[in-house]
């Protein structure tokens, strides 16, 4: 989405009182793989821990979060972590230009119907959700700063250590 439309969507979510809480089931949402165009359902099927991140090409903190997500994915994929980033740009080329400068080694999808941000009650850019192996949201994180990395990594590792 463009910044103005994204801001309007975020304000409307706040005004309607929409809220997603930790320990609630992750909403189901239809997305499209940015590269292949293949339709996918979020969240990833149960059995995986999912780091679900909503981002946009114009988001400054998103540039910093992508290397962190790449690192998490590389280090923890074998243990059952799946990193998925949902692009909220309206223009696909904007997202592709971002990814050319800031490559992703994890799944990047788009939400062609624009329903996912509302279902997940996205309030910031980026907005991340940690989803456990049973499909429940266990942690919601708004924004991204370098200082957030240790706590996010610890929360991911705690979810990975839980028995399925």
Backbone torsions as a table, in degrees:
resi	resn	phi	psi	omega
1	UNK	NA	154.0	173.6
2	UNK	-74.8	157.3	-176.3
3	UNK	-52.5	-42.0	-176.5
4	UNK	-67.3	-45.2	-179.6
5	UNK	-66.8	-38.0	177.9
6	UNK	-65.0	-42.6	178.5
7	UNK	-61.1	-43.0	178.6
8	UNK	-62.0	-43.9	179.7
9	UNK	-62.6	-40.2	179.9
10	UNK	-67.8	-39.9	178.4
11	UNK	-65.3	-43.3	179.1
12	UNK	-62.1	-40.5	178.0
13	UNK	-61.6	-41.1	179.7
14	UNK	-67.2	-41.0	-178.0
15	UNK	-69.5	-33.1	-178.7
16	UNK	-80.0	-6.9	178.7
17	UNK	79.6	10.1	178.7
18	UNK	-60.2	134.4	-178.5
19	UNK	-153.0	136.5	176.8
20	UNK	-115.0	129.4	-175.3
21	UNK	-105.9	152.8	172.5
22	UNK	-62.0	150.3	-178.1
23	UNK	76.7	10.2	175.8
24	UNK	-102.6	154.4	178.9
25	UNK	-61.9	139.2	177.6
26	UNK	-69.3	130.7	179.2
27	UNK	-63.7	147.9	176.1
28	UNK	-86.9	140.0	-173.6
29	UNK	-150.4	138.7	179.6
30	UNK	-94.1	127.9	179.7
31	UNK	-132.1	173.8	179.7
32	UNK	-127.8	131.0	176.3
33	UNK	-59.4	128.5	-174.2
34	UNK	-63.1	-36.5	-177.3
35	UNK	-83.9	-51.5	-172.7
36	UNK	-89.1	-21.8	-176.0
37	UNK	80.4	2.9	-179.4
38	UNK	-70.2	136.2	178.2
39	UNK	-75.9	139.1	178.7
40	UNK	-135.1	158.3	174.4
41	UNK	-109.8	136.3	173.5
42	UNK	-106.0	148.6	-4.1
43	UNK	-74.8	170.4	175.7
44	UNK	-56.8	148.0	-180.0
45	UNK	-49.9	147.3	-178.6
46	UNK	-55.1	154.4	-177.5
47	UNK	111.6	-18.8	177.2
48	UNK	-111.1	152.9	167.6
49	UNK	-91.4	130.4	-175.7
50	UNK	-115.8	128.9	169.6
51	UNK	-100.1	100.6	-176.7
52	UNK	-101.8	121.6	-173.3
53	UNK	-124.3	127.4	173.9
54	UNK	-98.0	130.5	-173.9
55	UNK	-147.0	171.4	174.6
56	UNK	-149.1	156.1	-175.1
57	UNK	-63.5	-27.4	-177.0
58	UNK	-86.7	0.4	-174.6
59	UNK	-86.9	113.2	179.4
60	UNK	-59.6	-50.3	179.4
61	UNK	-62.1	-24.0	178.8
62	UNK	-64.1	-32.8	178.0
63	UNK	-61.7	-37.0	179.7
64	UNK	-77.6	-29.9	-175.5
65	UNK	-76.0	-28.4	-176.2
66	UNK	-63.1	-44.8	176.3
67	UNK	-60.9	-36.5	177.5
68	UNK	-64.4	-45.5	179.3
69	UNK	-65.2	-37.2	175.1
70	UNK	-59.1	-45.3	-178.8
71	UNK	-64.5	-46.7	177.6
72	UNK	-57.6	-47.0	-178.8
73	UNK	-59.8	-47.3	-178.5
74	UNK	-63.3	-41.5	-175.4
75	UNK	-79.3	-31.0	-168.7
76	UNK	-119.7	1.5	-179.9
77	UNK	-59.1	-42.3	-178.5
78	UNK	-63.2	-22.7	178.8
79	UNK	-88.7	-4.4	176.8
80	UNK	113.5	13.3	178.1
81	UNK	-86.9	136.4	173.7
82	UNK	-123.8	121.8	177.1
83	UNK	-101.7	128.3	179.3
84	UNK	-133.5	127.5	179.0
85	UNK	-113.4	126.4	-179.1
86	UNK	-100.7	113.4	179.1
87	UNK	-79.0	133.2	-180.0
88	UNK	-108.2	12.5	176.1
89	UNK	-68.2	145.2	174.7
90	UNK	-78.9	-28.1	-177.5
91	UNK	-107.4	116.2	-177.4
92	UNK	-54.8	-38.3	-178.1
93	UNK	-62.9	-30.7	176.9
94	UNK	-63.0	-43.9	178.9
95	UNK	-65.9	-43.1	-179.6
96	UNK	-63.7	-38.1	177.3
97	UNK	-64.7	-41.6	176.7
98	UNK	-59.2	-47.5	-176.6
99	UNK	-68.4	-23.7	175.8
100	UNK	-67.7	-38.6	179.8
101	UNK	-83.3	-33.0	-175.7
102	UNK	-129.8	79.5	-174.4
103	UNK	-62.9	152.0	177.5
104	UNK	-117.9	131.7	175.7
105	UNK	-102.6	26.1	179.6
106	UNK	-135.6	177.9	-176.9
107	UNK	-72.9	128.5	176.0
108	UNK	-120.8	127.3	-176.6
109	UNK	-127.3	164.9	172.6
110	UNK	-119.8	158.2	179.5
111	UNK	-112.2	86.5	-173.1
112	UNK	-62.4	-26.6	-179.6
113	UNK	-90.9	-10.8	178.4
114	UNK	68.9	24.7	-177.0
115	UNK	-92.6	-28.2	-173.8
116	UNK	-59.0	-45.1	-178.3
117	UNK	-57.7	-38.6	178.6
118	UNK	-70.1	-41.7	179.4
119	UNK	-63.1	-35.9	-179.2
120	UNK	-93.5	-1.9	179.2
121	UNK	57.4	49.1	-179.6
122	UNK	-63.9	129.1	-176.2
123	UNK	-120.6	-10.1	-175.2
124	UNK	-152.7	171.6	174.4
125	UNK	-124.2	124.5	-14.9
126	UNK	-73.9	164.8	176.1
127	UNK	-130.9	118.4	-174.2
128	UNK	-114.5	148.3	179.5
129	UNK	-130.2	129.8	174.0
130	UNK	-100.5	121.1	-174.3
131	UNK	-114.7	127.9	-176.7
132	UNK	-77.6	177.9	-175.8
133	UNK	-65.9	-16.2	178.7
134	UNK	-94.7	-0.7	178.2
135	UNK	90.0	18.1	178.9
136	UNK	-102.2	138.4	174.8
137	UNK	-72.1	124.9	-177.5
138	UNK	-111.8	-19.4	179.9
139	UNK	-154.3	138.2	175.8
140	UNK	-119.6	131.1	-178.5
141	UNK	-127.8	126.7	179.2
142	UNK	-100.2	133.9	178.0
143	UNK	74.4	-172.6	176.9
144	UNK	-161.3	129.1	173.4
145	UNK	-135.0	158.4	178.9
146	UNK	-54.7	-36.7	-179.0
147	UNK	-66.7	-13.3	179.3
148	UNK	-78.3	-20.3	-171.9
149	UNK	-55.7	-50.4	-176.5
150	UNK	-59.7	-43.7	-178.5
151	UNK	-67.4	-41.5	178.7
152	UNK	-64.3	-43.8	178.9
153	UNK	-60.5	-43.9	-179.4
154	UNK	-62.2	-43.1	180.0
155	UNK	-64.1	-40.4	177.5
156	UNK	-62.6	-46.3	-178.8
157	UNK	-63.9	-36.5	176.7
158	UNK	-62.6	-42.7	179.1
159	UNK	-67.0	-38.7	178.8
160	UNK	-65.6	-31.0	-178.1
161	UNK	-75.8	-18.9	179.8
162	UNK	-69.3	145.1	177.6
163	UNK	-73.4	139.2	178.5
164	UNK	-63.5	NA	NA
